[in-house]
Amino acid sequence: MDFSLSPRAADLCERVASFIDTEIVPVEQEYEDSLAEARVAGQQWRPLPLLHALQAAAREQGLWNLFLPSGCEEALGSRYLPRGGAGLSNTDYAPIAEQTGRSFLAPMVFNCNAPDSGNMEVLIKYGSARQRGEWLDPLLDGRIRSAFAMTEPAVASSDATTLETTATVAGDQVTVNGRKWWSTGVGHPDCEILLVMALTDPQAPRHARHSMVLVPRSTAGVRVERMLPTMGIYDEPGGHGEISFTDVRVPLTNVIAGPGQAFAIAQGRLGPGRVHHCMRLIGLAERALELGCRRALSRSAFGKPLADLGGNRERIAEARMSIDQARLLVLHAAWLLDTRGPGAAVAEVSQIKAVVPKMAQQVIDMAIQLHGGAGLSDDFPLAAAWTHARALRLADGPDEVHSGVVASHELGKYRPKRGTADE
């Protein structure tokens, strides 16, 4: 295994880190203050000018669409590829994603935020030329935003085969009916396209019943019923919404890769996407540990620095080791995706999704404890960071589902093969 970065990726990683430290982190509090003012005025569901200015600066420096996968040149040409040529491998992009995780603003600034990056990858890998021209180009250009509508309130969506929203094919049209929630990004005023996973053929084999349908948000029958807070946090300007679809009609050509392909598309989308999520969480954990260490050295109680009280040294050491272990696990999964493909990395991708959010939550919790009451306030990014890490223990599949996948793969190594004497 070789986790070393290509020269281009190393340069990009260094420049992304520098941009975050010099351009983004210094204005985070200004952004939060502006967002708080916008909430009071009821205008929080729109991007703030500060974000647009940062995006323009990132584009000028060639730090735009860095998530684009290697091998996408044929689908895109060179128009939207980052400066320097082709897209990056999963292993090359992983440390860049880690850097962007240090700030909630950074993924949006670099046009690498979820779910847009995953939706763009779907269109790159599976979309038709018409679908790419209509939706991929403006997404890559940052002119529009998107949402991914999969989870439903009425079923246990951790088993995606239970999804009940329907996409009924009749002639050259598809009619969508149902309800989705936790559709990230739908609150953004520039959100114009929804990728909807829906049931097309209930009689088909279990993993060929659902389709992925492109539904413009402006289509008649699409209604955002409410925006959902995550433990009190709305994540403006994108947010997470509950959406109803009532006799929503779109052309059959809006079905990505044809009816019945949703599971194949989702698996191709979620592998790299989970690497991105996990590396961003590692960056978030690194930021929390840094804040915790600075606090532990700068504050004293009972005549000693906080670092020397109550086992805090051991907690800091455990955090350091936990982060480094998790990073190696994610890099291994990224390397497998690059060298052997998604099918060879199923268990490893589930491992990182089960391990990393819990690790990040624990590290952030430790940093909150070192900050005392301040750690619970908005004066530091820790409370929001903890909430984000906790939410990701459910998003993209709960811990228990991923642990089940890992266990199944492990037990499969020892099950008797058909036709053997042990059968």
N, C-alpha and C positions, 0 to 999 in steps of 0.2 A: 504494500500500500504506500502510495506517495501522496501526501497532502500538501506538498509544496506548491506555491502559487506560480502561475506563469508570470513572466515579466510584466505583461500588460495588466493582469489582475492585481499584482502587487502595487503597481503604480496607481491604479484606480482606487484600491483600498486605502492607500496613503492619502490620496487627494480627497476621498470621501470623508475620512476621519478628520482631516484638516478643516474641511468645509463645515462639518458638524460643530467642531470645537470653536471655530472663529465666527461663523455666520449664524448658526441655528441656536446653539445653547445660550449665547448671550441675549437672545431676544425671546426666549421661551416665556419668561415671566410677563413681558410686554404682550405677547400673544394671549396668554391666559387672562390678563387684565382686560384686553380688548374683547375677548370672548365673554367674560363676565358682564361687561357693559352691554354687549349685544343681547345677552340673555334677558337683561332687565328691559331692553327695548323690544323684546320678542323677535329679534333678528338673528338668532344664533344659527339658523339653518342656511347660512350662506358663507362662502369662504371670505376671509378677511384680506384686505389689501396686503398686509404683511406677508401672507402666504404666497400670494401671486408674485411679490417682489423676490422672495427666496427662490421660487420655481424658475423665474427668469434668469437669476444668477446661476443656478445649477445648470440650466440648459446652455448658457453661455460658456460654461466651463466643461461641457461635454459629459456632465454627470446626470444623465437622463436615460431612462429605460435600461438600466444596467442589468435588470433581471432577465433580459431576453436570452433564451437558451441557445447554445451552440447548435448549428444545423438549421437555423431559421432563415438563412440567407435566401434560399430559394423562394420561401413564402413572402419575404419582405423586400427583397432587393437590398439596397443600401440606404434607402431614404430615412428609415427610423432607427437604424442600428446606431449604437453609441460610437463616438469617434474612435477610430482605431480598428474598425473592421467588425469581425463576426461577434456573435453573442458569446457568453461565457459558459463554461461547464458548471455543473452543480458545485463541484469542489472549489472552483475559482470564485463563484459568486457567494459562497457561504460566509467567508469572513467579511465581505462587503455588507451582507445582510446583517451580520453581527453589529457592525458599526452603526447601521441605520436604526437598530433597536435601542440605541442609547438615548434616543429622543423620539417622543411621540410624533413630532412634526416631520422628522427626517424622511420616512417612507413617502409621505405626500409630496415633499419638496422634490424628491428624485423620481417621481412617478413610478414608484415601486411598491405602492401600498396595496394591501389586500382589501377587497377581493379583485380590484382592477387587474393586478398583475396576473393572477390565476385565470381570470376571464380572457385576458389577452392571449395567454398561452393556449387556452382552449381554441380560440379562433385561429391562432397560428398553426396548431397541430391538426385541427379537425375541421376548421371552417372552409366554406366554399369561397371562390374568388369574389362572388357577389357579397357574401357576408363579411369578408375582410374589408372590402372596399367601403361598405356602408358603415361598419361599426369598429373594425380594428384600427383603421387609419385615424379617426378622430380620438380614439382612446390613447393610442400611442402619442398623438400630438398634444394630449392633455386638454382637448377642447370639450370633451364630455367625460362623464363618470358612469359606472355600472354597478349592478348589484347581482348577487348570486342567491336565487330563491330555491332552497332545498328543504330546510327544516319545517315541520308542520306542528301546530299546537295540539292536534287531535290524535296523534299517533306517537309511538316511541321511535323518533326519527333516527336513533342510533342504529336501528335496523332499517336501512333505506328501502328495502323491498316492501315495507309497509306503507310507503307514501301513497296518499289517496287522491291528491290533486290530479285531475285527468287532462289529457291532451288528445282529444278525439279527432281522428283523421277522417275527413269526408271530401273526396275529390282532391282539389288542389288547395284545400284549406285545413287548418287545425283550430279547434275550439278548446280553450283552456278554462277549466272551472275548478275552484278550490281555494284554499287559504294557506299562506306561508307566514312564518315569522322568523325573527332574528336574521332578516335579510340585510346584511351589512352594506352600507353605502346608499341605501334608498332615500335617506333624508337629504342628501346633497342636492342642491338646486340644479346642478349640471348632470344628475343621474338620468340618462336617457334610454338605457337598455338594460333589461333584466334577463339573466340566464335562468330559466325555470326548468326544474326537473319534475316530470309529470308522467303519470301512468297512461300508456298508449294501448297496450294489449294485455289484459289480465289473464288471457289463456296461454300466453307465450311462456317459455322457460323463465324461471324466477328472475334471472339477471338480464332478461331481454324484454322485459315488460315496459320499461320506462324510456322516455326520450328527453333530450335536452332541447328546449325551444327558446328561441330568441324572441322576446316580447318587448316591443318599445313601450316605455312607461306611459306614453301619451295615448296608448290604445284604449278605445272605449271599453269599459268594464274593469279596468285596472284601478284599484283604489288603495291608497296607503291609509289603513285604518287608524294606526297610532304609531308613534315612535316609542321604543322600549328602553327604559333605563337599565343599565347593568349595575346593580347594587347602588343605585342613585346617580350613576354617571351616564350621560346621554351620548358621549363621544361625538359631539358636533365637530365639523359640519356634515359628517357622513351618517353616523348613527346606525341604529338597527331597528328595522320596522316590521310591523305586521301588515301583510298585503292580502287583499281579497281579489280573486279573479272571477268575474261573472260573465259567462258567454263571451270570453275574449277571443276574437278571431284574428288569426295571422296567416300568411301564406305558408303552404307546406314547405316552401323553400327556406323558411326560418328554422326548420328542424336541423340541428347540427349533425352532420354525418349520417342522417337518415333515422327513421323510427327505430326504437329498441336499442339504441347505442349509448344510453345515458351512463350505464355502469362502466362501460369501457372508457368513456370520456372522463368520468369522475376519477377513476383510478389513475389515468394518465395525468390528470390535473393535480391530484392530491399528493402524490409522492414528492415532487419538487416543492409544492406549496408548503408541505409540512416541514421540509428542510428550511425553507425561508422563515416560517413561523418560529421554529425552534432556535435558529441562529439569532433572530431578532430578540427572542427572550433571553438568550445568553448575553447579548449586549445590554439588555435591561438589567439583568442580574449584576453584570460588571459595574454598571453605573450605580446601582444600589450599594454594592460592596464598597465602591470608592467613597460614596457619600457617608456610609457608615464608619469607615476608617477615619475619615477626616473629622467626623463628629467625635469619635472615640478619643482622638488625640487632642482635640481642641477644648473639650469640656471636662471639668473635674467635679468629683463629688466625694465627700468624706475624706478629703485630703489627697485623693489620687485621681489621675486621668481615668476616664471611663474605660479605656482599653485595659486597665489593670484591675478592674472590678468584676466580681460575679461571674467568672469564667468567660469573659468576653473575648480573651485571646483565643481560647479554644473554639469559640463560635466563629470567629473570623477565619481561623485556619480551616475549619470544616467548610465554610463557604467557599474559600479559595479552592479547596480540593474538589468540592462538588461541581463547581463551575467548570474546572478543567476536565474532569471526567466526562461531564455532559458534552462538552465541545468535541472531544475525541469521538464520542459515540455518534454525534451528528455528522462529523466529517467522514466517518466510516460509512454511514448510510449514503451520504452524497457521493462518495467514491464508488460504491456499489451501483448506484443509479447511473453513473457515468460509464462504468466499465462493463457492467453485466445487464443493465436494463431494469425497468420497474419490477418485472417478475421475480428477479433474484434478490430484491431488497424489501419484500413485503414485510417480513418480520422485523427487519432492522428499522424501517420507517415507523412501524408501530412502537418499537422500543423507544425511539426518541420522543415520540408524541406522548408516551406515558411518563417518561423520566423528566424531560426538560421543564414542563410547566410546574411540576411539583418542586423541582429544585429551585426554580426562580421564585416561586411563592415563599419558600423557606428562607432564602437569602434576603429577599425584600422584607420579610417579616422581622428578621434579625436587625436589619438596618432601621426599620421603624422603631423597634425597641430601643435602639441606641439613641434615637432622636427624641424619645419620650413623647410628650404631647404634640410637639412640632411635627412628628412623623405622621400624625393623623390629619394634619391640616393641609391646606393647599399651598403652604409656603414652600413645600418640597414636593417632588413628583412621586413620592413613595406610596401614598395611599392609592393614587390612580394606578400605579405600577402593580401593586398587590392585586387590585381588582382585575386588571388586565390578565395577569398570570392565572388567577383563579378562574376567570371565564374561559381561558384556553384549555383548561382541564375538561371542558365540555365541548367547545368548538372543534370541528373536524373530527368528531368522535370522542366519547368520554373515555377516561382512563381504563375503565373495566373492559370496554370493547377491544382496545389495543392490547391490553394484557391478555385477553382471550386469544387474540391472533398469535401473540408470541408463544403462549402455552400450546396452542394447536400445532404450530410449526415444530416446537421442541418435542412434543409427544410423538409427532409423526416420524421422527428419526428412529423411534424404537418400536413402532407398530409392526407386527408381522406383515410381510409382503404376501400378496395373494399367491396361493399355490405353494407356500412353504409349509414345512412340517408343523410349525407353530400356529398355523391358521385355525 
